[in-house]
Amino acid sequence: MRLLLSSHSLEPFPLEETFLLAKEVKADGLELVLMPAVLGLGLDKVKKLSQKHGLPIVNIHQPPWGVLFTGKKGIKRLIRRAGKLGAQNIVAHLATMRRSFHSPFFDWVRNIEKESGVAIAFENAAPRGLEKWPGYAGQPEKLEQFIKTRNINLTFDVAKAVLKGIDPYQFFQRHHARVKVIHIHGFNRSGEFHTGLWGGEFDWTGFMSFVKKFDYQGTVTLEIFPLHRWVYFSQPSKSDLDRAREIIKESFEILRRV
């Protein structure tokens, strides 16, 4: 398996800061979240940064609030961007697809995956506000029904699965052949996500050791965003950036211990 950093790790600081951090922790590449700052920078410049630092863009993640990135046009747009960057997986939210899981849309997805060579890995989580979309498969029983009904690839957000009452060990054991991407981040029961891994809510080392037993060939993305509260309001200080880097380095080391 390959360990990746999310490109959102140090936003609102420039993307190059995350590339530098990824090199420092010896990550195997980045998962590029198509946030406005990334799209504003342009994929050509992102590709140049990737080449400059010798770190591939392995996954791309649709905009978290990407309501406009829905349906067939949205998937085709994401595949074009993945092709431009050489990415192998696209993380897509079921809720923003606005399709029930009985829809023939998912047959079309499987066909376009074969044509493009890029996996569309639907995540078992959705941006807040979209989780009640009809047909969204985030709840445990609906998620199991969806996986059994459709032959699709998965992104497994472990923390959000746990908070939904899903046993991550059993889930991964049942569906590991379909999991292309695993998202790892700290959390608490009050619904705080994307924090460091040392909070004691979950045995991340134990879970990653379990995953390794299955000779998992997919990717694992560390999704920790220490500076998230500043993204839309003000620029954090240099000391905030340094602390954020340390939080991510400490968390990445936990994954490296496996």
Secondary structure, DSSP 4 states (H G I P E B T S, - for coil): -EEEEETTTTTTS-HHHHHHHHHHTT-SEEEEE--HHHHHH-HHHHHHHHHHHT--EEEEE--TT-TTS-HHHHHHHHHHHHHHHT-SEEEEEHHHHT--TTSTHHHHHHHHHHHH--EEEEES---TT-TTSTT---SHHHHHHHHHHS--EEEEEHHHHHHTT--HHHHHHHHGGGEEEEEE-EE-TTS-EEE-GGGSSS-HHHHHHHHHTTT--SEEEE---TTGGGTTT-PPPHHHHHHHHHHHHHHHHHHHT-
